[in-house]
Amino acid sequence: GWAHTLYMAEPSDIVLIAATGAESLTDEIGGILGIPPAAIDAEDADGETHLRLPCNVRLRDTYVVACLGGAGVNRFFVELSLIVSGLRRASAARITAVLPYYAYGRQARKHTSRVPISAADVASLLEEMGVDGVLTLDLHKEEIAGFFSPRCHFASASCQPAAARYLHTQRQLRRPVVVAPHASGVTLAKAFFDSLAELHASGDGGSRFASPRAGAAPTLAMLLPHKASGSERRHLELIGEVRGQDAIIVDDIIDSGKTIARCSEALLEAGAARVFAVATHGIFSEESLRIIAVSDVTTVVVTNSVPFSVPRDHPVRRKLVVLSAAPVLAHQVAKLARLPPPSLDQMAATFPMTGSFFDQRRSRQLGRSSSSGVVSPLRERAQALHLRAYQEEIGVGGAEGNISDEAEMGSEGSRDADRDADLHADLEACMVDLASCSGPPRSAHDLASLSSG
């Protein structure tokens, strides 16, 4: 709008801070924007968190990336409040909390008496902390946006277009049908359907996995729980047709994995050829990974909005694909901060800089941004290779989950195994060299030119 015409900010005007657990995602966002991210210097002593801001924030717009999900959500929330307090005391101009997953979002209404509306309480707490804006992804309930006052800017973006592009270009979809697993998921399923239909209409299928048979336009279906008369057990009633088609279950969260397992079973019984599952947020609590591993679902696509770990020998690695939420978040941050739009498409189906090629130990080798505001050239090179993988539409890990150690590539991908191996070798090599070096960060344009080279 007119504000962008009057004034465009520079990356040096912006401070990008990573809370505990969000370092990798913040590094990716910073790499796309050309902003060197800074990690909080935090330590726990006697059960309390002690932290120090990594750089000068006086009169600068500050974006704090915090992953509030999983078992440590309450501890991360307290740390976020301390970070915001420190920024206020340090005279930051404007503070935006970038929360890929909105904690307590499933508690957005009163289902019984004497219970809080926790999603509204989280909104009140964020405002009381001193947060000026909140950026999140794929809310569980749209009414959460109304819990914030006009003083606090609220924005919610979606990773569904990136997931749609991944399945469209990498999975040889045959007559795809998008399935809402419950009535409240229809809106999200419709958004995914629209993205898939747009890709189909535009003929955007230039992947090496594209198939001349995959020409049918996507359709929609829905599963509804139904209790037959005289029976205590609930059955899933299918509204729509899936026989002989690839069914794609679309939801915002995967927690226990039971919904995915039940829906995939019902869809296969109804004649579906294959079942895929897509969710923005992978919480994966308790036995969820085991449930998904033994279920009939072919592939589960999530993002890195919530940090989680998978044991090295776990069979779910063959089914799980983790896409990066960084392109979407980077575009939203650029818009809010009045930065030039990144050169990387926000629909880019990129993979995180963790998983198949970075384990926890080597991630630490890459080095966090120091308090002086420099980024390791090693991470710059990793980011460039990361972007190149997308531009060539190479799904590292082949036709299987992208967090597997030795993915077994199908016949469609085996002819390009050498090219994938070369990319993997480059990524491995970049972890070894220059680990202790530092230098000025590259802009998003420089990264894009490096990756295309």
C-alpha positions as CSV (number, residue, x, y, z in Angstrom):
1,G,0.0,0.0,0.0
2,W,0.9,3.7,0.3
3,A,3.0,3.0,3.4
4,H,5.3,0.8,1.4
5,T,5.6,3.5,-1.3
6,L,6.5,6.2,1.2
7,Y,9.1,4.2,3.1
8,M,10.9,0.9,2.7
9,A,13.0,-0.3,5.6
10,E,16.5,-1.8,5.3
11,P,17.4,-5.2,6.9
12,S,19.8,-3.4,9.2
13,D,16.7,-1.6,10.7
14,I,15.3,-4.9,11.9
15,V,16.3,-7.2,14.8
16,L,15.4,-10.9,14.5
17,I,15.7,-12.8,17.8
18,A,15.4,-16.5,18.3
19,A,13.9,-17.9,21.6
20,T,15.0,-21.3,22.9
21,G,13.9,-24.0,20.5
22,A,13.4,-21.7,17.6
23,E,17.1,-21.2,16.5
24,S,17.0,-23.3,13.3
25,L,13.7,-21.8,12.1
26,T,14.9,-18.3,12.9
27,D,18.2,-18.9,11.0
28,E,16.2,-19.9,7.9
29,I,14.0,-16.8,8.1
30,G,17.0,-14.6,8.5
31,G,18.8,-16.3,5.6
32,I,15.8,-15.6,3.3
33,L,15.5,-12.0,4.5
34,G,19.2,-11.2,4.6
35,I,19.0,-10.4,8.3
36,P,21.5,-11.9,10.8
37,P,19.4,-13.5,13.5
38,A,20.5,-13.4,17.1
39,A,20.0,-16.1,19.7
40,I,19.1,-15.2,23.3
41,D,21.8,-16.0,25.9
42,A,19.6,-18.0,28.3
43,E,20.5,-20.4,31.1
44,D,18.5,-22.1,33.8
45,A,19.6,-21.9,37.4
46,D,17.6,-23.2,40.4
47,G,14.6,-23.7,38.1
48,E,14.6,-20.1,37.0
49,T,15.5,-18.7,33.6
50,H,18.3,-16.0,33.3
51,L,18.6,-14.3,30.0
52,R,20.4,-11.4,28.3
53,L,19.5,-9.7,25.0
54,P,22.2,-10.4,22.4
55,C,22.4,-6.9,20.8
56,N,21.3,-3.3,21.0
57,V,17.6,-2.9,20.2
58,R,17.1,0.8,21.0
59,L,14.4,2.3,18.7
60,R,14.5,-0.7,16.4
61,D,11.7,-3.0,15.3
62,T,12.2,-6.4,16.9
63,Y,10.8,-9.8,15.8
64,V,11.0,-12.6,18.4
65,V,10.5,-16.1,17.0
66,A,9.2,-18.5,19.6
67,C,8.0,-22.1,19.1
68,L,5.4,-22.5,21.8
69,G,4.4,-26.1,21.4
70,G,5.1,-29.6,22.8
71,A,6.0,-30.6,26.3
72,G,7.9,-27.4,27.1
73,V,5.2,-24.9,26.1
74,N,4.8,-23.4,29.6
75,R,8.6,-22.9,30.1
76,F,8.9,-21.4,26.6
77,F,6.0,-19.0,27.3
78,V,7.6,-17.7,30.5
79,E,10.9,-17.2,28.5
80,L,9.0,-15.3,25.9
81,S,7.5,-13.0,28.5
82,L,11.0,-12.3,29.9
83,I,12.4,-11.6,26.4
84,V,9.6,-9.1,25.7
85,S,10.1,-7.5,29.1
86,G,13.8,-7.1,28.4
87,L,13.1,-5.6,25.0
88,R,10.7,-3.1,26.5
89,R,13.3,-2.1,29.1
90,A,15.9,-1.8,26.4
91,S,13.6,0.7,24.5
92,A,12.8,-1.4,21.5
93,A,10.5,0.6,19.1
94,R,8.0,-2.2,18.2
95,I,7.9,-5.8,19.3
96,T,6.3,-8.5,17.2
97,A,6.0,-12.1,18.5
98,V,6.3,-14.6,15.7
99,L,4.6,-17.7,17.0
100,P,4.4,-20.3,14.2
101,Y,2.1,-22.4,16.5
102,Y,-0.4,-20.5,18.7
103,A,-0.3,-22.3,22.1
104,Y,-3.6,-23.2,23.8
105,G,-5.4,-22.5,20.5
106,R,-7.6,-25.6,20.9
107,Q,-9.1,-24.1,24.1
108,A,-11.0,-21.3,22.4
109,R,-14.4,-21.8,23.9
110,K,-16.1,-23.0,27.1
111,H,-17.3,-26.7,26.7
112,T,-18.4,-26.9,30.3
113,S,-18.6,-24.8,33.4
114,R,-15.7,-23.7,35.6
115,V,-13.1,-23.8,32.8
116,P,-11.0,-20.9,31.3
117,I,-11.0,-19.9,27.7
118,S,-7.2,-20.4,27.5
119,A,-6.7,-19.1,24.0
120,A,-8.2,-15.8,25.0
121,D,-6.1,-15.7,28.2
122,V,-3.0,-16.2,26.1
123,A,-3.9,-13.3,23.9
124,S,-4.4,-11.1,27.1
125,L,-1.1,-12.2,28.5
126,L,0.7,-11.4,25.3
127,E,-0.7,-7.9,25.2
128,E,0.1,-7.4,28.9
129,M,3.7,-8.4,28.2
130,G,3.9,-5.5,25.9
131,V,3.7,-7.3,22.5
132,D,2.7,-4.9,19.7
133,G,1.9,-7.6,17.1
134,V,1.5,-11.3,16.7
135,L,2.2,-13.4,13.6
136,T,1.2,-17.0,13.5
137,L,0.3,-19.9,11.1
138,D,-3.0,-21.8,10.5
139,L,-5.0,-21.1,13.6
140,H,-7.0,-23.9,15.1
141,K,-10.0,-21.6,15.5
142,E,-10.4,-18.4,13.5
143,E,-12.1,-16.6,16.4
144,I,-8.8,-16.4,18.2
145,A,-8.0,-13.3,16.0
146,G,-10.9,-11.6,17.8
147,F,-9.3,-12.1,21.2
148,F,-6.8,-9.4,20.5
149,S,-7.5,-5.7,21.0
150,P,-7.1,-3.2,18.1
151,R,-3.8,-2.1,19.8
152,C,-2.1,-5.4,19.0
153,H,-1.8,-6.2,15.3
154,F,-2.6,-9.8,14.6
155,A,-1.8,-11.8,11.4
156,S,-2.2,-15.4,10.5
157,A,-0.7,-17.0,7.4
158,S,-1.0,-20.5,5.9
159,C,1.5,-23.2,4.9
160,Q,-1.1,-25.2,3.0
161,P,-0.1,-23.8,-0.4
162,A,3.4,-25.0,0.1
163,A,2.2,-28.5,1.1
164,A,-0.1,-28.5,-1.9
165,R,2.8,-27.7,-4.2
166,Y,4.9,-30.5,-2.6
167,L,2.3,-33.2,-3.1
168,H,1.4,-31.9,-6.6
169,T,5.0,-31.9,-7.8
170,Q,6.6,-34.7,-5.9
171,R,4.0,-37.5,-5.3
172,Q,2.4,-38.3,-8.7
173,L,-1.2,-37.6,-7.4
174,R,-3.8,-39.6,-9.4
175,R,-7.3,-38.1,-9.3
176,P,-6.7,-36.3,-5.9
177,V,-9.5,-35.8,-3.5
178,V,-9.1,-33.4,-0.5
179,V,-10.7,-34.8,2.6
180,A,-11.8,-32.8,5.7
181,P,-11.5,-35.2,8.7
182,H,-14.2,-33.4,10.6
183,A,-16.8,-30.6,10.1
184,S,-14.6,-27.9,11.7
185,G,-11.8,-28.7,9.3
186,V,-13.8,-27.9,6.1
187,T,-12.4,-24.3,5.9
188,L,-8.8,-25.5,5.9
189,A,-9.5,-28.4,3.5
190,K,-11.2,-25.9,1.1
191,A,-8.1,-23.7,1.3
192,F,-5.8,-26.6,0.4
193,F,-8.2,-27.7,-2.3
194,D,-8.1,-24.2,-3.8
195,S,-4.3,-24.2,-3.9
196,L,-4.2,-27.7,-5.5
197,A,-6.8,-26.7,-8.0
198,E,-4.8,-23.6,-8.9
199,L,-1.7,-25.6,-9.4
200,H,-3.6,-28.1,-11.6
201,A,-5.1,-25.4,-13.7
202,S,-1.8,-23.6,-14.2
203,G,-0.1,-26.8,-15.2
204,D,2.6,-26.3,-12.5
205,G,3.8,-29.8,-12.5
206,G,7.3,-29.6,-13.9
207,S,8.8,-31.9,-11.3
208,R,10.7,-35.0,-12.2
209,F,7.9,-37.0,-10.5
210,A,5.2,-35.5,-12.7
211,S,3.1,-38.1,-14.4
212,P,1.2,-37.8,-17.7
213,R,-1.6,-39.8,-16.1
214,A,-2.1,-37.3,-13.2
215,G,-4.4,-35.0,-15.2
216,A,-7.7,-35.2,-13.2
217,A,-8.7,-32.1,-11.3
218,P,-9.0,-32.4,-7.5
219,T,-12.3,-32.9,-5.8
220,L,-13.6,-32.5,-2.2
221,A,-14.9,-34.9,0.4
222,M,-15.6,-34.9,4.1
223,L,-15.7,-37.5,7.0
224,L,-18.3,-37.1,9.7
225,P,-18.5,-39.1,12.9
226,H,-21.8,-41.1,12.9
227,K,-23.3,-43.3,15.6
228,A,-25.5,-46.0,14.3
229,S,-28.8,-46.7,16.2
230,G,-28.3,-49.3,18.9
231,S,-24.5,-49.0,18.8
232,E,-22.1,-47.2,21.1
233,R,-19.3,-47.1,18.6
234,R,-18.9,-44.1,16.3
235,H,-18.3,-44.7,12.6
236,L,-17.0,-42.2,10.1
237,E,-19.5,-41.4,7.4
238,L,-17.9,-40.4,4.1
239,I,-19.6,-37.5,2.2
240,G,-18.2,-37.6,-1.4
241,E,-16.4,-40.1,-3.6
242,V,-12.8,-41.5,-3.1
243,R,-12.9,-44.8,-4.9
244,G,-9.7,-45.3,-7.0
245,Q,-8.5,-41.8,-6.0
246,D,-5.6,-40.5,-3.9
247,A,-7.1,-39.1,-0.7
248,I,-5.4,-36.2,1.1
249,I,-6.5,-35.6,4.7
250,V,-6.0,-32.0,5.6
251,D,-5.9,-30.8,9.2
252,D,-4.1,-28.1,11.2
253,I,-2.6,-30.2,14.0
254,I,-1.5,-33.8,14.4
255,D,-1.3,-34.6,18.1
256,S,-2.2,-38.2,19.1
257,G,-2.2,-39.5,15.5
258,K,-5.5,-41.3,16.1
259,T,-7.6,-39.1,13.8
260,I,-5.2,-39.7,10.9
261,A,-5.2,-43.5,11.6
262,R,-9.0,-43.7,11.8
263,C,-9.5,-41.6,8.7
264,S,-7.0,-43.4,6.6
265,E,-8.6,-46.7,7.5
266,A,-12.1,-45.4,6.6
267,L,-10.9,-44.0,3.3
268,L,-9.2,-47.2,2.2
269,E,-12.3,-49.2,3.1
270,A,-14.2,-46.8,0.9
271,G,-11.9,-47.7,-2.0
272,A,-9.2,-44.9,-1.9
273,A,-6.0,-45.9,-3.8
274,R,-3.6,-44.1,-1.4
275,V,-4.0,-41.9,1.6
276,F,-1.8,-38.8,2.4
277,A,-2.1,-36.6,5.4
278,V,-1.2,-32.9,5.6
279,A,-1.0,-30.8,8.8
280,T,0.8,-27.5,9.6
281,H,1.6,-28.3,13.2
282,G,3.1,-31.7,14.2
283,I,2.8,-31.9,18.0
284,F,3.3,-35.7,18.1
285,S,2.5,-36.5,21.7
286,E,2.8,-39.8,23.5
287,E,2.4,-42.8,21.1
288,S,1.5,-40.7,18.0
289,L,4.6,-41.7,16.0
290,R,4.0,-45.4,16.6
291,I,0.3,-45.0,15.7
292,I,1.2,-43.2,12.4
293,A,3.9,-45.7,11.6
294,V,1.5,-48.7,11.8
295,S,-1.4,-46.8,10.1
296,D,-2.3,-47.2,6.4
297,V,-1.3,-43.6,5.6
298,T,1.3,-43.4,2.8
299,T,2.9,-40.0,3.6
300,V,2.4,-37.4,6.4
301,V,3.4,-33.9,5.6
302,V,4.0,-31.4,8.4
303,T,6.1,-28.2,8.9
304,N,8.8,-27.3,11.5
305,S,6.4,-24.9,13.3
306,V,6.8,-27.0,16.4
307,P,10.2,-28.6,17.2
308,F,10.1,-32.4,17.6
309,S,12.5,-35.3,17.4
310,V,12.2,-38.8,15.9
311,P,14.4,-41.7,17.1
312,R,16.9,-42.6,14.5
313,D,15.6,-46.1,14.0
314,H,11.9,-45.3,14.1
315,P,9.8,-46.7,11.2
316,V,7.8,-43.5,10.9
317,R,10.8,-41.8,9.3
318,R,9.8,-43.5,6.0
319,K,6.4,-41.8,6.1
320,L,7.2,-38.4,7.5
321,V,8.0,-35.3,5.4
322,V,8.9,-32.0,7.1
323,L,8.6,-28.8,5.1
324,S,9.9,-25.5,6.3
325,A,7.6,-22.7,7.5
326,A,10.4,-20.2,6.9
327,P,9.4,-18.9,3.4
328,V,5.8,-18.1,4.5
329,L,7.0,-16.4,7.8
330,A,9.8,-14.5,6.0
331,H,7.3,-13.0,3.5
332,Q,5.0,-12.0,6.4
333,V,7.8,-10.4,8.4
334,A,9.0,-8.6,5.3
335,K,5.5,-7.2,4.8
336,L,5.1,-6.1,8.4
337,A,8.6,-4.6,8.6
338,R,8.2,-2.8,5.2
339,L,11.2,-4.7,3.7
340,P,11.5,-5.6,0.0
341,P,9.7,-8.9,-0.6
342,P,12.1,-11.9,-0.6
343,S,13.1,-13.5,-3.9
344,L,12.1,-16.9,-2.7
345,D,8.5,-17.7,-3.4
346,Q,6.4,-18.1,-0.2
347,M,4.8,-21.2,-1.7
348,A,8.2,-22.8,-1.9
349,A,8.1,-26.4,-0.7
350,T,11.6,-26.2,0.9
351,F,13.0,-28.5,3.6
352,P,14.3,-27.3,6.9
353,M,18.0,-27.1,7.6
354,T,17.6,-29.9,10.1
355,G,16.6,-33.5,9.6
356,S,18.2,-35.7,6.9
357,F,21.4,-33.6,6.7
358,F,21.8,-31.9,10.1
359,D,21.7,-33.6,13.4
360,Q,21.7,-31.8,16.7
361,R,25.4,-31.9,17.2
362,R,26.3,-30.7,13.7
363,S,23.6,-28.0,14.0
364,R,25.5,-26.6,16.9
365,Q,28.7,-26.8,14.8
366,L,27.1,-24.3,12.4
367,G,27.1,-21.8,15.2
368,R,24.4,-19.4,16.3
369,S,24.6,-15.7,15.4
370,S,26.9,-13.9,17.8
371,S,26.1,-10.8,19.8
372,S,28.1,-8.8,17.3
373,G,25.5,-9.7,14.6
374,V,27.5,-11.9,12.2
375,V,26.4,-15.1,10.5
376,S,28.7,-18.0,9.8
377,P,29.5,-18.4,6.0
378,L,29.0,-22.1,6.6
379,R,25.3,-21.4,7.4
380,E,25.1,-19.1,4.4
381,R,26.3,-21.9,2.1
382,A,23.9,-24.3,3.7
383,Q,21.1,-21.9,3.1
384,A,22.2,-21.4,-0.6
385,L,22.2,-25.2,-1.1
386,H,18.9,-25.4,0.7
387,L,17.3,-22.9,-1.8
388,R,19.0,-24.7,-4.7
389,A,17.3,-27.9,-3.7
390,Y,14.0,-26.2,-4.0
391,Q,14.7,-24.5,-7.3
392,E,15.7,-27.8,-8.8
393,E,12.7,-29.4,-7.1
394,I,14.8,-32.1,-5.5
395,G,13.1,-33.8,-2.6
396,V,16.2,-34.7,-0.5
397,G,15.3,-38.2,0.7
398,G,13.9,-39.2,-2.6
399,A,10.3,-40.6,-2.8
400,E,10.3,-41.3,1.0
401,G,10.2,-39.2,4.1
402,N,12.8,-36.4,4.1
403,I,14.1,-37.3,7.6
404,S,15.1,-40.8,6.8
405,D,18.8,-41.7,6.9
406,E,18.9,-44.0,3.9
407,A,15.7,-43.4,2.0
408,E,14.8,-46.1,-0.5
409,M,14.0,-44.3,-3.7
410,G,11.3,-45.5,-6.0
411,S,11.7,-46.1,-9.7
412,E,10.6,-42.6,-10.5
413,G,13.4,-41.0,-8.5
414,S,16.2,-43.5,-8.9
415,R,17.4,-42.0,-12.2
416,D,18.2,-38.8,-10.3
417,A,19.8,-40.5,-7.3
418,D,23.3,-39.3,-8.2
419,R,22.2,-35.7,-8.4
420,D,20.5,-36.0,-4.9
421,A,23.7,-37.7,-3.6
422,D,25.8,-34.8,-4.9
423,L,23.6,-32.3,-3.1
424,H,23.7,-34.3,0.1
425,A,27.5,-34.5,-0.2
426,D,27.7,-30.7,-0.6
427,L,25.6,-30.2,2.5
428,E,27.8,-32.7,4.4
429,A,30.9,-30.9,3.3
430,C,29.7,-27.5,4.3
431,M,29.4,-28.7,7.9
432,V,33.0,-29.5,8.0
433,D,34.6,-26.4,6.5
434,L,34.6,-22.9,7.9
435,A,32.8,-23.9,11.2
436,S,34.6,-21.2,13.2
437,C,34.6,-18.5,10.6
438,S,32.2,-15.5,10.4
439,G,31.5,-12.8,8.0
440,P,28.8,-10.4,6.8
441,P,25.4,-12.0,5.9
442,R,24.3,-12.3,2.3
443,S,21.1,-10.8,1.1
444,A,18.2,-13.0,-0.1
445,H,19.1,-11.9,-3.7
446,D,22.7,-13.1,-3.2
447,L,21.5,-16.4,-1.8
448,A,19.1,-16.9,-4.8
449,S,21.9,-16.2,-7.3
450,L,24.2,-18.6,-5.5
451,S,21.6,-21.3,-5.4
452,S,20.8,-20.9,-9.1
453,G,24.6,-21.2,-9.8
